[in-house]
Amino acid sequence: MREIITARELAAGGYRGDTGIKYQPYWWDEAPRDPATADVPKKCDVAIVGSGFTGLSAANTLLDNARNAVVFDKDHPGFGASTRNGGQVGSGNQKFRVRKLIELRGETKAIALLREGTRMLEYIEQLIAKEQINCDFQRCGRFRAAIQPQHYEAMARDMEDLRKFAGVESFMVPRAEQSSEIGADMFFGGSVLPNDASLHPGRYHAGLARRVTEKGGRIVGGAEVIDIVRDGSGFTVKTARGTTRARNVIIATNGYTGALVRELKPRIVPVGSGLIATGEIDAAVVDRLLPKRRVYGNTNRVFSYFRLAPGARRIIWGGRVGRLAAEKSPRAYSHLASDMLRVFPDFAEVPITHAWSGLIGYTYDEIPHLGCTASGIHYALGYCGTGVSRATYFGQKIALRLLGKKDGQTAFDDLSFPAFPAHPIAKQAVPIVETWYRLRDALNQ
């Protein structure tokens, strides 16, 4: 039995045999998945479909407002993207440049959306402190590296706009000084958002789940919701483990949204995200290459994101999931090792210990959405890859909105939720578009 595979060997992509890689999230080592096989109650105030950050945040808010909440998941609670992400926590403002958002939405609405994005980051920090969740949350800051010189100039203009319109603090780091942020020669400087944060997503999810159950909520794993039927003043919710009657229903499935609710299916496309984790790296190497211990990304169309694992000298490196390869095979993750070694050749002999993937929920307009369907089913989803703070915030807001609270209002409430044109084709086109973007990234470097 082979005990390790190095980053260099994984990047080569041809290895067949036992690599010793754990094909599960690194985060599960410290926060194993709890099957949470609670019984399905006969009735409840609110049935929540999906046990990720959105669903648990919604349940927590409902319980704080004396509502009986039951969270259902078809697998172990937290099995999906909430414990499969990289643990980077931003303000939710990373999808559009400010000027582009103004062009799309108008200045007044763009400012409202940007400022609400900053409140998302503030809210998750406040929630973690209030609920005393031990998940290594820290304001480490984000460094975004420019792949091309023109990207640096564009970022500089965008950071100025972000400060002007949303009051977001940032600073630019020119190429001549970037070794103070990252020990890599391939970049052309970058931007720093010093208030962005990181956490351990496995422990954060486990902490949220613990608070929900401590407050009297119920989390039911292995209970896929098969049907939701409007029934007088409420809903009959049929699951794989029994049926409950609920006064209200919240859909919180994001990238795992299927055909359960007809209105939502054509509005979400799942996009795969893959990650790898390395073994321990020499302390001197870490000090030289990642001196500020921030979270990191770059300006490629198919971008990479990475960070140090909390309390360890391990790199968590993420990007798009590998195509045309089995999920639990080295080939599915070889491109991630290749991307990492282009930035950090020093990691060539570092072992790869974990590899995993998850599904991001993408919307056609690349904006998250919350609201209520014509049949009265509430929903919050579509975080487009920036879901840690967005999902937590939207979970709280959709719960407050369901309760009729004024605090449930958001700048996102009046946005139309467009469907993808030819939704089945859009799903199939994802790998083609990603391959084209990756080719353009390579040609432009």
C-alpha atoms as one frame of an Amber mdcrd trajectory, in Angstrom:
protein
   0.000   0.000   0.000   1.309   3.436  -0.980   1.156   5.879   1.936   1.603
   9.226   0.165   1.487  10.908  -3.192   3.390  14.173  -3.633   2.031  17.305
  -5.286   4.437  16.732  -8.188   3.174  13.186  -8.701  -0.461  14.233  -8.484
   0.126  17.058 -10.976   1.595  14.565 -13.451  -1.874  13.024 -13.553  -0.933
   9.525 -14.579  -0.714   7.774 -11.225  -2.899   4.695 -10.826  -3.026   2.748
  -7.622  -3.423   3.466  -3.929  -2.249   7.013  -3.266  -3.169   7.211   0.409
  -5.381  10.253  -0.334  -8.490  10.637   1.812 -11.316  11.474  -0.572 -13.241
  13.544   1.921 -12.992  17.128   3.221 -10.000  17.892   5.420 -12.440  19.642
   7.768 -14.126  16.335   8.637 -11.016  15.149  10.486 -11.827  17.555  13.329
 -15.579  17.730  12.756 -16.897  14.316  11.627 -20.401  14.262  10.141 -23.131
  13.381  12.628 -25.896  11.266  11.042 -28.436  13.106  13.275 -31.139  10.506
  12.821 -33.799  12.249  14.886 -37.407  11.168  14.382 -39.628  13.047  11.947
 -42.235  14.901  14.028 -45.933  14.793  13.183 -45.981  18.579  12.856 -43.772
  21.642  13.185 -43.917  25.388  12.688 -41.254  25.475   9.934 -39.763  22.655
   7.869 -36.358  23.572   6.419 -34.983  21.619   3.461 -31.181  21.625   3.534
 -28.920  21.503   6.593 -26.096  23.767   5.429 -25.283  27.246   6.695 -28.530
  28.703   5.281 -30.792  26.116   6.848 -29.090  26.101  10.242 -28.914  29.898
  10.367 -32.622  30.080   9.554 -33.437  27.468  12.209 -31.362  29.308  14.802
 -33.227  32.565  14.120 -36.632  30.863  14.196 -35.852  29.165  17.508 -34.749
  32.493  18.962 -38.231  33.729  18.009 -40.056  30.833  19.678 -40.794  28.910
  16.488 -40.392  25.137  16.283 -37.973  24.414  13.409 -37.101  21.044  11.880
 -34.209  20.769   9.409 -34.199  17.925   6.865 -31.287  16.625   4.798 -31.097
  13.711   2.389 -27.629  12.789   3.692 -25.702  13.425   6.889 -26.331  17.030
   7.958 -23.682  19.296   6.453 -22.657  16.658   3.926 -22.857  19.199   1.099
 -20.982  22.386   0.296 -21.194  23.964   3.761 -18.479  21.593   4.972 -16.770
  21.287   1.584 -15.683  24.885   0.950 -12.340  26.555   1.596 -13.405  28.457
   4.713 -12.785  31.896   3.193 -15.206  34.536   4.452 -15.789  37.705   2.447
 -18.315  40.472   2.280 -20.150  38.979  -0.674 -18.932  41.781  -2.960 -16.504
  39.743  -5.069 -18.660  38.790  -8.068 -18.827  42.156  -9.859 -16.604  45.168
 -10.139 -18.357  48.180  -8.663 -18.718  49.980 -11.999 -20.211  46.850 -13.583
 -22.722  46.485 -10.757 -23.729  50.134 -11.170 -24.124  49.575 -14.917 -26.348
  46.553 -14.283 -28.404  47.798 -11.341 -28.085  51.570 -11.188 -26.066  53.501
  -8.621 -28.657  53.553  -5.822 -29.344  49.815  -5.933 -25.660  48.955  -6.423
 -24.683  50.927  -3.315 -27.441  49.228  -1.305 -26.261  45.774  -2.421 -22.611
  46.576  -1.702 -23.308  47.939   1.755 -25.463  44.945   2.599 -22.548  42.771
   1.544 -20.406  44.353   4.250 -23.166  43.672   6.787 -23.031  39.968   5.877
 -19.437  39.797   7.058 -20.265  41.730  10.227 -23.239  39.472  10.941 -21.366
  36.181  10.760 -18.721  37.515  13.150 -21.418  38.685  15.567 -23.270  35.363
  15.344 -20.145  33.322  16.041 -19.390  35.488  19.088 -22.988  35.442  20.358
 -23.365  31.676  20.012 -19.796  31.033  21.247 -18.900  28.825  18.295 -15.277
  27.692  18.353 -14.405  27.652  14.644 -11.128  29.595  14.331 -12.818  32.709
  12.934 -10.270  35.453  12.341 -10.017  38.654  10.319  -6.893  37.591   8.464
  -7.508  39.670   5.319  -7.615  38.623   1.664  -4.845  39.042  -0.935  -6.050
  38.835  -4.529  -3.187  38.427  -6.966  -3.152  40.025 -10.410  -2.374  37.525
 -13.186  -1.706  40.310 -15.705  -0.515  43.948 -15.332  -3.848  45.272 -16.624
  -5.643  43.267 -13.935  -3.693  45.181 -11.287  -4.757  48.535 -12.707  -8.380
  47.428 -12.962  -8.304  46.192  -9.360  -6.858  49.479  -8.159  -9.733  51.393
  -9.752 -12.252  48.951  -8.313 -10.817  49.219  -4.808 -11.151  53.009  -5.031
 -14.803  52.589  -6.054 -15.425  50.075  -3.288 -14.147  52.563  -0.720 -16.123
  55.434  -2.270 -19.470  53.670  -2.591 -19.400  51.095   0.208 -16.781  52.327
   2.685 -14.737  49.123   2.300 -11.126  49.432   3.430  -8.419  48.094   1.101
  -4.925  48.778  -0.204  -2.876  47.858  -3.252   0.442  46.023  -3.204   2.611
  46.627  -6.305   4.677  43.833  -7.781   7.907  45.269  -6.372   6.478  44.831
  -2.845   4.348  41.709  -3.219   6.875  39.482  -1.416   5.522  41.107   1.758
   2.245  39.321   0.978   3.159  36.270  -1.094   6.405  34.601  -2.109   5.465
  33.960  -5.737   7.010  35.548  -8.827   4.236  34.934 -11.351   1.920  37.722
 -10.175   1.840  41.452 -10.952   0.951  42.731  -7.506  -2.508  42.564  -5.989
  -5.098  43.999  -3.652  -5.665  43.414   0.056  -9.030  43.499   1.815  -7.806
  43.496   5.438 -11.229  42.837   6.984 -11.988  39.620   5.108 -11.822  36.524
   7.265 -11.367  32.786   7.523 -12.836  29.987   9.626 -12.948  26.205   9.946
 -16.167  25.363   8.044 -16.551  21.928   9.603 -16.399  23.256  13.141 -18.572
  26.259  12.250 -21.258  23.960  10.868 -21.022  21.633  13.874 -21.288  24.613
  16.226 -24.376  25.965  14.477 -25.979  22.518  14.524 -25.237  22.157  18.229
 -26.927  25.489  19.010 -30.005  24.528  16.990 -30.475  21.271  18.884 -29.702
  22.892  22.245 -32.490  25.399  21.591 -34.966  22.614  20.907 -34.704  22.376
  17.131 -34.517  19.075  15.343 -32.073  18.059  12.581 -33.076  14.958  10.637
 -30.485  13.286   8.421 -31.152  10.619   5.817 -34.523  12.231   5.200 -34.660
  13.416   1.607 -37.734  15.580   1.058 -39.693  13.865  -1.713 -42.738  16.121
  -1.994 -44.192  19.338  -0.603 -47.948  19.825  -0.974 -49.870  22.948  -0.060
 -52.521  21.867   2.422 -54.908  24.540   3.602 -53.013  26.951   5.835 -49.798
  24.917   5.728 -47.872  22.200   3.936 -47.579  18.435   4.005 -43.885  17.572
   3.735 -43.152  14.008   2.710 -39.639  12.701   3.419 -37.844   9.388   2.991
 -38.238   8.816   6.738 -41.771  10.029   7.318 -44.227  12.884   6.823 -44.695
  16.085   8.770 -47.156  18.932   8.560 -45.606  22.401   8.636 -47.079  25.855
   8.740 -44.189  27.108   6.584 -41.361  25.682   4.458 -37.909  27.079   3.655
 -35.797  25.709   0.782 -32.091  26.076   1.600 -30.434  23.683  -0.839 -28.249
  26.046  -2.953 -26.068  23.936  -5.317 -27.987  20.779  -4.389 -31.332  22.184
  -5.533 -33.179  19.648  -7.666 -36.687  19.329  -9.015 -38.484  19.403  -5.647
 -39.818  22.947  -6.195 -40.689  23.539  -9.837 -40.062  27.311  -9.767 -36.523
  26.940  -8.409 -35.117  24.169 -10.592 -34.491  26.310 -13.738 -33.003  29.128
 -11.679 -30.013  27.269 -10.219 -27.165  25.532 -12.030 -24.803  23.408  -9.906
 -21.110  24.046 -10.552 -18.487  21.696  -9.128 -15.684  22.951  -6.921 -12.661
  20.799  -6.060 -10.117  21.117  -3.260  -6.945  19.419  -2.068  -5.081  19.598
   1.230  -1.357  19.096   1.685   0.619  17.559   4.493   2.677  19.697   6.871
   5.047  22.204   5.230   8.327  23.385   6.722   7.805  26.467   8.903  10.537
  28.472   7.175   8.927  27.818   3.780   5.526  28.963   5.043   7.062  32.134
   6.519   8.674  32.960   3.188   5.760  32.135   0.894   2.743  33.158   2.998
   4.106  35.659   5.520   0.748  37.269   6.426  -1.290  34.027   6.634  -4.188
  35.569   4.725  -6.750  33.944   2.442  -5.786  34.184  -1.227  -7.204  34.229
  -4.732  -6.295  35.447  -8.197  -7.823  37.193 -11.200  -8.057  34.262 -13.618
 -11.426  33.519 -15.195 -11.093  30.029 -13.727  -9.530  31.203 -10.515  -7.756
  29.402  -7.694  -8.221  30.124  -4.003  -6.040  28.953  -1.153  -5.094  29.399
   2.494  -3.344  27.767   5.399  -5.439  25.384   7.449  -6.147  26.825  10.905
  -3.527  25.832  13.458  -1.501  23.889  10.887   1.105  24.399   8.168  -1.060
  22.765   5.509  -2.305  24.398   2.318  -5.983  24.119   1.360  -6.087  24.748
  -2.398  -9.313  25.034  -4.373 -10.591  25.585  -7.878 -13.010  24.021 -10.308
 -13.590  20.289 -10.080 -11.836  17.971 -12.542 -13.854  16.702 -15.485 -14.022
  13.301 -17.174 -12.575  11.541 -14.116 -14.060   9.646 -11.203 -14.579  11.847
  -8.146 -12.462   9.541  -5.983  -9.465   9.308  -8.288  -6.161  11.225  -8.529
  -6.978  12.423 -12.054  -9.941  14.442 -10.778  -7.565  16.656  -8.768  -4.341
  16.683 -10.789  -5.142  20.116 -12.272  -5.341  21.587  -8.753  -1.862  20.299
  -7.919  -0.600  21.702 -11.247  -2.112  25.114 -10.501  -0.579  25.095  -7.029
   2.889  24.213  -8.312   2.788  26.978 -10.912   2.458  29.405  -8.022   4.565
  27.550  -5.446   7.158  25.205  -7.030   8.573  24.695  -3.528   5.619  22.417
  -2.725   6.571  19.781  -5.320   7.540  17.129  -2.745   4.842  17.995  -0.221
   2.339  15.111   0.187  -1.327  15.502  -0.743  -3.461  14.083   2.052  -7.067
  14.985   1.156  -9.075  15.649  -1.994 -12.784  16.422  -2.255 -15.435  18.275
  -4.208 -18.773  20.000  -3.682 -21.469  21.851  -5.611 -21.821  25.626  -5.835
 -25.260  27.061  -6.674 -25.011  29.537  -9.566 -27.777  31.911 -10.671 -28.159
  33.394 -14.146 -27.552  36.954 -12.907 -24.789  35.870 -10.450 -26.763  37.387
  -7.574 -28.080  35.395  -4.586 -31.842  35.388  -4.120 -34.339  35.015  -1.326
 -38.087  35.160  -1.515 -41.314  33.197  -1.676 -42.820  31.121  -4.500 -46.393
  31.507  -5.723 -47.394  28.553  -3.536 -45.915  30.176  -0.426 -42.634  28.262
  -0.102 -39.782  30.452   1.126 -36.258  30.090  -0.265 -32.729  31.470   0.060
 -29.996  30.252  -2.314 -27.699  31.021  -5.256 -24.505  32.214  -3.571 -22.297
  31.725  -6.653 -19.230  30.576  -4.750 -19.197  33.153  -1.938 -21.550  31.352
   0.386 -20.104  31.300   3.903 -21.192  34.796   4.928 -23.985  35.083   2.354
 -25.658  31.810   3.356 -25.480  32.620   7.063 -26.932  36.087   6.506 -29.627
  34.969   4.067 -30.689  32.184   6.433 -31.311  34.741   9.145 -33.093  37.112
   6.768 -35.430  34.541   5.212 -36.431  33.397   8.695 -37.197  36.965   9.758
 -39.074  37.563   6.528 -41.174  34.443   7.127 -41.987  35.800  10.574 -43.097
  39.114   9.090 -40.339  41.028  10.881 -39.223  44.371   9.483 -35.597  43.319
  10.103 -36.066  40.667   7.417 -35.983  43.302   4.658 -32.947  43.316   2.387
 -31.720  45.146  -0.701 -32.221  41.855  -2.585 -35.986  41.646  -1.969 -37.171
  43.403  -5.128 -34.764  41.716  -7.556 -36.316  39.470 -10.181 -35.022  35.895
 -10.118 -34.358  34.980 -13.759 -34.317  31.409 -15.022 -31.471  30.084 -17.136
 -32.426  30.012 -20.827 -32.536  26.338 -21.850 -31.653  25.212 -18.316 -30.713
  21.577 -19.172 -28.326  22.842 -21.851 -26.861  25.377 -19.411 -26.041  22.557
 -16.977 -24.335  20.543 -19.693 -22.420  23.601 -20.927 -20.632  24.236 -17.604
 -17.574  22.029 -18.318 -17.276  23.399 -21.870 -17.311  27.000 -20.653 -14.805
  26.207 -17.903 -12.449  24.553 -20.381 -12.683  27.566 -22.710 -11.998  29.978
 -19.824  -9.023  27.901 -18.676  -7.597  27.962 -22.215  -7.992  31.746 -22.407
  -6.315  32.111 -19.010  -3.351  30.045 -20.234  -3.026  32.008 -23.488  -3.090
  35.343 -21.664  -0.288  34.485 -19.205
